[in-house]
């Protein structure tokens, strides 16, 4: 093969790899903006889900999950301490599946204080959060019937009146 053809083949291969990489980034960003979450871990579901819904790990960045897991003895006013093995397993799961893209900005400790959450809920009236059926912005299941399954689709939202 002569050098001109070899250079053209290399150019085509580089172009194709670059295109595949860019396509992969676009898919990753689109998935980061999804309103449905499928990551699961039995220990996470059991331990975190025993007091509240097991919030999908994609709703916070890894740094936030690390801070939350490091302070389980004072977890939003409760002692949610775990044995070392459970904490390590859950922490690794949360970090491995943590949010990125729009959900990975900043390091909020509360999902309800993240820029993504505030943007997604900017149309919700303040009175809705005070409704006895809702109680707080952290009670996802009050408006998102599929919250426990990781489904937060906007089209399925029903705000109690």
C-alpha positions as CSV (number, residue, x, y, z in Angstrom):
1,X,0.0,0.0,0.0
2,X,1.5,3.3,-0.9
3,X,1.9,6.1,1.7
4,X,-1.0,8.3,0.3
5,X,-3.5,5.5,0.7
6,X,-2.1,4.6,4.2
7,X,-2.5,8.3,5.2
8,X,-6.1,8.4,3.9
9,X,-7.0,5.1,5.8
10,X,-5.5,6.6,9.0
11,X,-7.5,9.8,8.4
12,X,-10.7,7.8,8.0
13,X,-10.1,5.6,11.0
14,X,-9.3,8.7,13.2
15,X,-12.4,10.4,11.9
16,X,-14.6,7.3,12.6
17,X,-13.2,6.9,16.1
18,X,-13.7,10.6,16.8
19,X,-17.3,10.4,15.6
20,X,-18.0,7.3,17.7
21,X,-16.5,9.1,20.8
22,X,-18.6,12.2,20.2
23,X,-21.8,10.1,19.7
24,X,-21.0,8.3,23.0
25,X,-20.7,11.6,24.8
26,X,-24.1,12.7,23.4
27,X,-25.8,9.5,24.5
28,X,-24.2,9.8,27.9
29,X,-25.4,13.4,28.3
30,X,-28.9,12.5,27.1
31,X,-29.1,9.6,29.6
32,X,-27.9,12.0,32.3
33,X,-31.0,14.1,31.6
34,X,-33.3,11.2,31.7
35,X,-36.2,11.2,34.2
36,X,-35.9,7.4,34.8
37,X,-33.3,5.6,36.8
38,X,-32.6,1.9,36.8
39,X,-29.4,1.4,39.0
40,X,-30.2,-0.9,41.8
41,X,-28.4,-2.6,44.8
42,X,-30.3,-4.7,47.3
43,X,-28.5,-3.4,50.3
44,X,-29.0,0.3,49.2
45,X,-32.7,-0.4,48.5
46,X,-33.2,-2.1,51.9
47,X,-31.1,0.3,54.1
48,X,-31.9,3.6,52.5
49,X,-35.5,2.6,51.6
50,X,-36.3,1.7,55.2
51,X,-36.7,5.3,56.1
52,X,-37.5,7.1,52.8
53,X,-37.4,6.1,49.1
54,X,-34.0,5.0,48.1
55,X,-33.1,8.1,46.1
56,X,-31.6,7.2,42.8
57,X,-27.8,7.8,42.9
58,X,-27.9,9.8,39.7
59,X,-29.6,12.6,41.6
60,X,-26.4,13.7,43.3
61,X,-22.8,13.8,42.2
62,X,-20.2,11.4,43.7
63,X,-18.8,14.1,46.0
64,X,-22.2,14.6,47.6
65,X,-22.7,10.9,48.2
66,X,-19.3,10.7,49.8
67,X,-20.2,13.5,52.2
68,X,-23.6,11.9,53.0
69,X,-22.1,8.5,53.6
70,X,-19.4,10.0,55.9
71,X,-22.1,11.6,58.1
72,X,-24.6,8.8,58.5
73,X,-24.5,9.2,62.3
74,X,-26.1,12.6,61.8
75,X,-28.1,12.0,58.6
76,X,-30.5,14.9,58.4
77,X,-31.3,14.8,62.1
78,X,-31.3,11.0,62.4
79,X,-28.7,8.3,63.2
80,X,-28.6,6.2,60.1
81,X,-25.3,4.5,61.0
82,X,-24.4,1.3,59.2
83,X,-21.9,-1.4,59.7
84,X,-18.6,-0.8,57.9
85,X,-19.3,-3.5,55.2
86,X,-22.7,-2.2,54.4
87,X,-21.5,1.4,54.3
88,X,-18.7,0.5,52.0
89,X,-21.0,-1.4,49.6
90,X,-23.6,1.3,49.5
91,X,-21.1,4.1,49.2
92,X,-19.4,2.3,46.2
93,X,-22.7,1.8,44.6
94,X,-23.7,5.4,45.0
95,X,-20.4,6.7,43.7
96,X,-20.4,4.3,40.7
97,X,-23.9,5.4,39.7
98,X,-23.7,9.1,40.8
99,X,-25.0,11.9,38.6
100,X,-22.9,13.7,36.1
101,X,-23.8,16.3,33.4
102,X,-26.5,18.6,34.7
103,X,-27.0,16.6,37.9
104,X,-23.3,16.5,38.7
105,X,-22.7,20.2,39.2
106,X,-21.9,21.5,42.7
107,X,-21.9,19.4,45.8
108,X,-25.3,19.8,47.5
109,X,-26.1,17.5,50.4
110,X,-29.8,17.6,49.7
111,X,-31.2,16.7,46.3
112,X,-33.8,19.4,46.9
113,X,-31.1,22.0,47.0
114,X,-29.4,21.0,43.7
115,X,-29.6,23.4,40.8
116,X,-31.1,20.5,38.7
117,X,-33.9,19.9,41.2
118,X,-34.7,23.6,41.6
119,X,-34.9,24.0,37.8
120,X,-37.1,20.9,37.4
121,X,-39.5,22.1,40.1
122,X,-39.5,25.8,39.4
123,X,-43.2,25.7,38.4
124,X,-44.3,24.1,41.7
125,X,-46.0,26.6,43.9
126,X,-44.6,27.1,47.4
127,X,-48.0,26.1,48.8
128,X,-47.7,22.6,47.2
129,X,-44.7,21.8,49.4
130,X,-46.8,22.7,52.5
131,X,-49.7,20.5,51.5
132,X,-50.2,17.8,54.3
133,X,-50.2,15.1,51.6
134,X,-46.8,16.4,50.3
135,X,-45.1,17.6,53.5
136,X,-41.8,18.5,51.9
137,X,-39.9,18.6,48.6
138,X,-38.1,15.4,49.7
139,X,-41.3,13.4,49.6
140,X,-40.9,12.5,45.9
141,X,-43.6,9.8,46.0
142,X,-46.3,12.4,46.9
143,X,-46.3,13.7,43.3
144,X,-44.3,11.1,41.4
145,X,-46.2,7.8,41.7
146,X,-43.2,5.9,40.2
147,X,-40.6,7.5,42.5
148,X,-39.9,4.2,44.4
149,X,-39.1,2.6,41.0
150,X,-36.9,5.5,39.9
151,X,-39.5,6.9,37.5
152,X,-39.8,10.7,37.7
153,X,-41.4,11.3,34.3
154,X,-42.9,14.8,34.1
155,X,-45.9,13.4,32.2
156,X,-46.9,11.2,35.2
157,X,-46.7,14.0,37.9
158,X,-49.9,14.5,40.0
159,X,-49.6,17.2,42.6
160,X,-52.0,16.6,45.4
161,X,-54.6,19.4,45.9
